Amino acid sequence: MLFVPAGVLLAQRGLSSVEQDRAVAAMREYALHYSEHLPDYTCLQVTEREHDVIPLVNAYDPDLAGKDAPHIRWSNAIDEEVELAGGRASYRVLKIDGRPSTLRHDQLLSTIAAGEFATIPRYLFESETGTTFRWVRNEKLHGRTVLVFGFEVPEARGVTIHDPARGGREFHLGFTGLLYSDAETKAVSRLTLHFAVPINATALTYNFGDPGLSGLDLALDYKPVNLAGREFVLPDRFEVQWHRRRPDDATGLSPRLRAAATQALGPEDSDTHGQFKEYRLASSSIEYSGEQPKGEAHSVLTFGDVLGSPRPEK
């Protein structure tokens, strides 16, 4: 007789309100204690950053009105050694675009620290955060059945975003997202978060027609990894997408310049995606050469007390 786990059966037919409450309670137990069950380990984080550079100065040239703006694509790749020990993450930058680098991790922009993979789920389920959850659907992810829950975090307990394109300026936002939980184990398999920046956000200014930030999307993926004969759910990959406002949304532009910018320029988007690999127990460090300094982890987002991520000074 074929045995089907109860969690999978629930996922196949949907969840009642009582079953949803039980699922959320099980996910909360998992998220709050996730980092306690992890070993100290090291891995390689490979981050690729791509940025569509829109030269805003073109918006001030009336001769450009109605013409296509030049398209400039900037990108680079960063290899870093990550060590997670005792619930804290530290980084060593190994290479940038294949060449040894002496930069510190906290000098890099638009990135996410590995510690966030523990911090964010825990923050979502802490009672003081006030997150509301609702079951959305069931689906398959990496060959396993997952429960998909939507969630919303109020602005009062939201996230602080450090916008690298605006000198690290900070502003506070509530956010929404989706949580993908394994139907059987309740382990978090994927998280997606969406942040919408109101056009009148007080922390944004429009200097020289800079249209500012309109939103940010973050996705985290986890995967099972075997270390010393035991299986752990560890960070797999992440993606951060920054969305800039069109110049016609920027109230700081005069009508004449706004009209020229609208015709000449498109939206400005940035995409940063990273992948984790070459996992080892912490006693075995990745080989590297040079004088790369080791530093604390840094993230563009702050969810309460971020593991290994001190808040940048303003």
C-alpha positions as CSV (number, residue, x, y, z in Angstrom):
1,M,0.0,0.0,0.0
2,L,1.4,3.4,-1.0
3,F,1.9,5.8,1.9
4,V,1.2,9.5,1.2
5,P,2.3,12.0,3.9
6,A,-0.5,13.9,5.5
7,G,0.9,17.2,4.4
8,V,0.9,16.2,0.8
9,L,-2.7,15.0,1.0
10,L,-3.7,18.4,2.5
11,A,-1.9,20.2,-0.3
12,Q,-3.6,18.1,-3.0
13,R,-7.1,19.0,-1.9
14,G,-6.5,22.5,-0.4
15,L,-6.5,23.7,3.2
16,S,-9.4,24.6,5.4
17,S,-9.0,27.5,7.8
18,V,-8.1,25.2,10.6
19,E,-5.5,23.4,8.5
20,Q,-4.1,26.8,7.4
21,D,-3.7,27.8,11.0
22,R,-1.9,24.6,11.7
23,A,0.4,25.0,8.7
24,V,1.3,28.5,9.7
25,A,2.1,27.4,13.2
26,A,4.4,24.6,11.9
27,M,6.1,27.1,9.5
28,R,6.5,29.5,12.4
29,E,8.2,26.8,14.5
30,Y,10.5,26.0,11.6
31,A,11.4,29.6,10.8
32,L,12.1,30.7,14.4
33,H,14.5,27.8,15.0
34,Y,16.0,27.4,11.5
35,S,19.4,28.8,12.3
36,E,19.7,26.8,15.5
37,H,19.9,23.5,13.5
38,L,22.5,24.7,11.0
39,P,26.2,23.7,11.2
40,D,29.0,26.3,10.9
41,Y,29.9,26.2,7.2
42,T,31.6,28.1,4.4
43,C,30.6,28.4,0.8
44,L,31.3,30.4,-2.3
45,Q,28.9,33.2,-3.3
46,V,29.0,34.3,-6.9
47,T,27.1,37.6,-7.5
48,E,26.3,39.1,-10.9
49,R,25.2,42.7,-11.1
50,E,23.6,44.2,-14.2
51,H,22.5,47.8,-14.5
52,D,20.8,49.7,-17.3
53,V,22.5,53.1,-17.2
54,I,20.2,55.9,-18.4
55,P,22.1,59.1,-18.8
56,L,19.6,61.6,-17.3
57,V,21.6,64.5,-18.6
58,N,20.1,63.7,-22.0
59,A,16.7,64.8,-20.6
60,Y,17.9,68.3,-20.5
61,D,18.7,68.5,-24.2
62,P,15.6,69.5,-26.1
63,D,17.1,68.1,-29.3
64,L,16.8,64.6,-27.9
65,A,13.0,64.9,-27.6
66,G,11.4,62.1,-29.6
67,K,14.7,60.3,-30.2
68,D,15.9,57.1,-28.7
69,A,18.2,57.4,-25.8
70,P,21.5,55.5,-25.9
71,H,21.3,52.1,-24.1
72,I,24.3,51.4,-21.9
73,R,24.5,48.1,-20.0
74,W,26.9,47.8,-17.1
75,S,27.7,44.5,-15.4
76,N,30.2,42.7,-13.2
77,A,30.7,39.4,-11.4
78,I,31.9,39.1,-7.8
79,D,33.3,35.9,-6.1
80,E,33.2,35.9,-2.3
81,E,34.0,33.4,0.4
82,V,31.1,33.3,3.0
83,E,31.5,31.9,6.5
84,L,28.5,31.4,8.7
85,A,29.5,30.5,12.2
86,G,27.5,31.0,15.4
87,G,24.6,32.6,13.6
88,R,26.8,35.3,12.1
89,A,28.0,35.7,8.5
90,S,31.4,37.1,7.4
91,Y,32.6,37.7,3.9
92,R,35.9,37.8,2.0
93,V,35.9,39.3,-1.5
94,L,38.0,37.0,-3.7
95,K,37.6,38.3,-7.2
96,I,35.8,40.9,-9.2
97,D,35.4,40.1,-12.9
98,G,38.0,37.3,-12.5
99,R,40.7,39.5,-10.9
100,P,41.8,39.5,-7.3
101,S,40.3,42.3,-5.3
102,T,41.0,44.0,-1.9
103,L,37.5,45.5,-1.6
104,R,35.5,44.6,1.5
105,H,32.0,43.2,1.2
106,D,30.4,46.2,2.8
107,Q,31.8,48.3,0.0
108,L,29.7,46.4,-2.6
109,L,26.2,47.7,-3.4
110,S,22.9,46.1,-4.2
111,T,23.6,42.8,-2.6
112,I,22.0,40.5,0.0
113,A,23.9,38.8,2.9
114,A,23.6,35.1,3.3
115,G,22.4,35.6,6.9
116,E,19.2,37.1,5.4
117,F,18.1,33.6,4.5
118,A,17.6,33.0,8.3
119,T,16.7,36.5,9.3
120,I,13.8,37.2,6.9
121,P,11.7,34.0,7.7
122,R,12.3,34.5,11.4
123,Y,11.3,38.2,11.2
124,L,8.1,37.3,9.3
125,F,7.0,34.9,12.0
126,E,8.0,36.9,15.1
127,S,4.8,37.9,16.9
128,E,5.8,41.6,17.2
129,T,6.1,41.9,13.4
130,G,2.4,41.5,13.0
131,T,2.6,39.6,9.7
132,T,-0.7,38.4,8.3
133,F,-0.7,35.1,6.3
134,R,-3.3,33.7,3.8
135,W,-3.1,30.4,1.9
136,V,-3.0,31.1,-1.9
137,R,-2.4,27.8,-3.7
138,N,-0.5,24.5,-3.9
139,E,2.1,23.8,-6.5
140,K,5.2,21.8,-7.3
141,L,8.7,23.2,-6.7
142,H,11.8,21.2,-7.5
143,G,9.7,18.1,-7.7
144,R,8.1,18.5,-4.3
145,T,4.6,19.7,-3.3
146,V,4.7,23.1,-1.6
147,L,2.1,25.3,0.2
148,V,2.1,28.8,-1.1
149,F,1.1,31.5,1.4
150,G,0.7,35.2,0.7
151,F,1.8,37.6,3.5
152,E,1.7,41.3,4.4
153,V,3.9,43.2,6.8
154,P,2.6,46.6,8.0
155,E,4.7,49.7,7.5
156,A,5.1,50.2,11.2
157,R,7.1,46.9,11.3
158,G,8.4,46.9,7.8
159,V,11.9,47.0,6.3
160,T,14.5,49.7,6.0
161,I,15.9,49.9,2.5
162,H,19.4,51.4,1.8
163,D,19.3,52.7,-1.7
164,P,22.8,52.5,-3.1
165,A,22.0,54.8,-6.0
166,R,21.1,57.6,-3.6
167,G,24.2,57.6,-1.4
168,G,22.8,54.9,0.9
169,R,19.8,56.9,1.8
170,E,17.3,55.0,3.9
171,F,13.5,54.8,4.0
172,H,11.0,52.5,5.7
173,L,8.3,50.5,3.9
174,G,5.8,47.8,4.6
175,F,5.8,44.9,2.1
176,T,4.0,41.9,0.7
177,G,5.2,38.6,-0.7
178,L,4.8,34.8,-1.1
179,L,6.2,32.1,1.1
180,Y,6.7,28.6,-0.4
181,S,6.7,25.9,2.3
182,D,7.4,22.2,1.8
183,A,4.0,20.4,2.4
184,E,5.6,17.6,4.4
185,T,8.4,19.2,6.4
186,K,7.2,22.9,6.4
187,A,10.7,23.9,5.5
188,V,10.9,27.3,3.6
189,S,11.8,26.6,-0.1
190,R,11.3,30.0,-1.6
191,L,10.5,33.6,-0.5
192,T,9.5,36.5,-2.8
193,L,9.1,40.0,-1.4
194,H,7.7,43.1,-3.1
195,F,8.3,46.7,-1.9
196,A,6.4,49.6,-3.6
197,V,7.8,53.1,-2.9
198,P,5.1,55.8,-2.9
199,I,5.9,58.7,-5.2
200,N,5.7,61.0,-2.2
201,A,8.0,59.0,0.0
202,T,9.6,61.6,2.3
203,A,13.1,60.0,2.2
204,L,13.3,60.5,-1.6
205,T,14.4,63.7,-3.3
206,Y,14.7,64.5,-7.0
207,N,18.1,66.0,-7.5
208,F,18.7,67.2,-11.0
209,G,15.7,65.3,-12.3
210,D,16.7,62.0,-10.8
211,P,13.3,60.1,-10.8
212,G,14.2,58.0,-7.7
213,L,13.2,54.5,-6.6
214,S,9.7,53.2,-7.4
215,G,10.1,49.6,-6.1
216,L,12.2,46.6,-5.2
217,D,11.6,42.9,-5.7
218,L,13.6,40.3,-3.8
219,A,13.5,36.5,-4.3
220,L,15.3,33.9,-2.1
221,D,15.6,30.2,-3.0
222,Y,16.8,27.4,-0.7
223,K,18.0,23.9,-1.4
224,P,18.9,20.7,0.5
225,V,22.7,20.3,0.8
226,N,24.6,17.3,2.2
227,L,27.3,18.1,4.7
228,A,29.2,15.3,6.5
229,G,26.4,12.8,5.8
230,R,23.6,15.1,7.0
231,E,21.1,17.1,4.9
232,F,20.5,20.8,5.6
233,V,18.4,23.3,3.9
234,L,20.8,26.1,2.9
235,P,20.8,29.3,0.7
236,D,20.7,28.5,-3.0
237,R,20.3,31.7,-4.9
238,F,18.8,35.3,-4.6
239,E,17.7,38.0,-6.9
240,V,17.3,41.7,-6.2
241,Q,15.6,44.0,-8.8
242,W,15.6,47.7,-8.3
243,H,13.0,49.7,-10.3
244,R,13.5,53.5,-10.9
245,R,10.7,55.9,-11.8
246,R,10.2,57.2,-15.2
247,P,11.2,60.9,-15.4
248,D,7.5,61.8,-16.1
249,D,6.8,60.6,-12.5
250,A,9.3,62.9,-11.0
251,T,7.7,66.0,-9.6
252,G,11.0,67.8,-9.4
253,L,11.3,68.3,-13.2
254,S,9.8,71.3,-14.9
255,P,7.0,70.5,-17.4
256,R,9.4,71.2,-20.3
257,L,12.1,68.9,-19.0
258,R,9.6,66.3,-18.0
259,A,8.2,66.2,-21.5
260,A,11.6,65.8,-23.1
261,A,12.6,63.2,-20.6
262,T,9.5,61.2,-21.1
263,Q,10.1,61.0,-24.9
264,A,13.8,60.4,-24.6
265,L,14.2,58.0,-21.7
266,G,12.8,54.7,-20.5
267,P,12.7,53.1,-17.0
268,E,16.0,52.4,-15.2
269,D,16.2,48.9,-13.8
270,S,19.0,47.1,-12.0
271,D,19.3,43.4,-11.4
272,T,21.6,41.6,-8.9
273,H,21.5,37.9,-8.6
274,G,23.7,35.5,-6.6
275,Q,24.3,31.8,-6.3
276,F,25.8,29.8,-3.4
277,K,27.9,26.7,-4.1
278,E,30.9,24.7,-2.9
279,Y,29.6,24.2,0.6
280,R,32.0,23.0,3.2
281,L,32.0,22.6,7.0
282,A,33.6,25.7,8.5
283,S,36.8,23.8,9.3
284,S,37.6,23.7,5.6
285,S,38.0,27.2,4.1
286,I,38.1,28.0,0.4
287,E,41.6,28.6,-0.9
288,Y,42.4,32.1,-2.1
289,S,45.5,34.2,-2.7
290,G,46.4,37.8,-2.1
291,E,45.5,40.1,0.9
292,Q,41.7,40.1,0.7
293,P,40.4,41.4,4.0
294,K,37.6,39.6,5.9
295,G,34.6,41.7,6.9
296,E,31.1,41.7,8.3
297,A,28.2,41.0,6.1
298,H,26.2,43.9,4.7
299,S,22.8,44.0,3.1
300,V,20.7,46.6,1.3
301,L,17.7,45.6,3.5
302,T,17.4,45.7,7.3
303,F,14.8,43.4,8.9
304,G,15.1,44.1,12.6
305,D,18.4,42.8,13.9
306,V,20.0,41.4,10.7
307,L,22.4,38.5,11.3
308,G,25.9,39.7,10.8
309,S,24.7,43.0,9.2
310,P,25.2,46.1,11.3
311,R,23.2,49.1,10.1
312,P,25.3,51.5,8.0
313,E,26.0,54.9,9.5
314,K,23.9,57.7,8.0
